[in-house]
Amino acid sequence: MKKNTSSYFFVSIMVAFIVFITSPGTVMAQSHSADFEQEYSKKANQFIADKNYEQAALVLEELLIKNPELNNERVYKQLTHIYDDYLFNFGKALSVYKKYLDQFPEGKFANDFRVRIAYLNERRSEWQALRDFRKVQLEEDHIPLKDSLEEVETILSKNEDTLIAPEMHIYLANNYFETADDQKAREHVEKYIQNFDKSLMSTTDKALALQLYSDILVKQHHFKKAIGALDQAMELGNPGEDFNYAIKKGHIINQRNMLYGFMFCLLYFIAVVLLLIPLKSWRQINSRKYAGRLATPLLLLALISLGPVLILNFIEVPEVDLRVFFGQLGLSILSLMIIKLLAPLSLKTGRLVYVLMSCLHMAAASFMTYYMTIYRGTKIVMNTVIEADKDPMASLFLMLMWSSAAAALLINIIYAIIFSKKEQMANIFCRKSPNSSPTSNLIKPN
């Protein structure tokens, strides 16, 4: 019994000694391997930063050759990214995808790589067209967008019936939408949607296309179709993480209501102008006196409209379209002239009716200015609209515009009251002087 115990004790001592001797070497080997891998990764990253993608790929290939059992999935991911997205060497990319799956059949990139292998194999005969398209995408930051779109249109015209055609359609649709060429954007996104069942697309890609289609339809005032496109996106079951159906639909309904309001105001504005024809009020107005009375309010309106322009220029906001203030000034001047021409109406309807009509007229003009500025179709609510996403510069822009509109409205109301008062005084004077006509009194100086 003692002999067996001593034998076990001796064996235990030997095992412990061997472990003690070999463990530092193992740790050193692992440390050396990690340093070796880090050195190659650093070189590759430097070449990528310098946009020397071919050399970066060679460095990573050398790393895999020297360490074929490398247990780092990201090296394979980086190498496929270089071959697939920068060098457009789809053959090499396929080779690396397959090596990764052999090494990591259940790796975290395995499913994505299998999808990518199927994609490239399915389009093997179209690799050249795909390569040309990807080159345009890669260089789009260095050439004018117009040239990029023309190049993609040329490639698409030669490959309209290929499997990569839908990718070019959605690329063109997005870029035409950004450049406000809504008709071309709509044509391309509709062709993309027609290929939903013919091409390998994810539900997210389909939903994003339908959302883009909805935004385009809103800008073209096809509100019912826009809501229908949103409903289709919801039916897909995966419309995107940031997609908010209630906000998007509410925005479309708001756009529709604002359009109806604009049309009503425009019709009212036209009706008021047509009312001037039977009144023939211009016959009763001395042009010199008329211009003199308008000079003061027009100068005030100009100052009010130019004030926000100077503020926005001072704080250097080039993205804000300052033409809105000049448009507002033009509408205000036109409205003020119309109000002055309507002044003889107060002789028949009374002062209160005339002032109320003037207020309504200016309110309609201000609403039209607001619509043409904000709701003309340029205001498309993104999927991530929340309180924190509101642009403070847009809020400043709206505040300045509404302040300017309110001041213009106030000036016009005041001068409407003044004009009507003067007309009433002229009318009273005419009644007291039977030999005088209203016209002769209107042209006398105050």
Secondary structure, 3 states (H helix, E strand, C coil): CHHHHHHHHHHHHHHHHHHHHHHHHHHHHHHHHHHHHHHHHHHHHHHHHCCCHHHHHHHHHHHHHHCCCCCCHHHHHHHHHHHHHCCCCHHHHHHHHHHHHHHCCCCCCHHHHHHHHHHHHHCHHHHHHHHHHHHHHHHCCCCCHHHHHHHHHHHHHHCCCCCCHHHHHHHHHHHHHHCCCHHHHHHHHHHHHHCCCCCCCCHHHHHHHHHHHHHHHHHCCCHHHHHHHHHHHHHCCCCCCCCCHHHHHHHHHHHHHHHHHHHHHHHHHHHHHHHHHHHCHHHHCCHHHHHHHHHHHHHHHHHHHHHHHHHHHHCCCCCCCCHHHHHHHHHHHHHHHHHHHCHHHHHHHCHHHHHHHHHHHHHHHHHHHHHHHHCCCCCCCCCCCCHHHCCHHHHHHHHHHHHHHHHHHHHHHHHHHHHHHHHHHHHHHHHHCCCCCHHHHHCCCC
